[in-house]
Amino acid sequence: MGTIVILPLAIVPMVLTIMSKMQTGAAFIAFLEFVAVFMVNYRWALRRVGQAVNRKSRKLKQS
């Protein structure tokens, strides 16, 4: 299951790098877009994990 998720995330930047080999401006824009996507996903994951931790701690406090 992990391969199904990780493989496209690894292949897309590689393909775009090969396609924009001679176009440094396009490569830089693609790089900035990947950084932005990573930051959004990272912040979403942190919030998601934080919610799960808070749920556990509330359950423990209620007992």
C-alpha positions, 0 to 999 in steps of 0.5 A: 500500500505504501508503494502505491502512495509513495511511487507517484510522489517520487516519479512526478518530480523526476519526470518534470526535471527531465522535461524541463532540463534546459528550461531553468525558469520552468524548473525553478517554478516547478521546484517552488510548487513542490515546496509549497505542496510539501508544506501544505501537506506537512502542516495538514499532517501535523494538524491531523496527528494533533487531533488524534493525540487530543482525542486520546488524551480526552478519553483518558481524562474522562475515565 
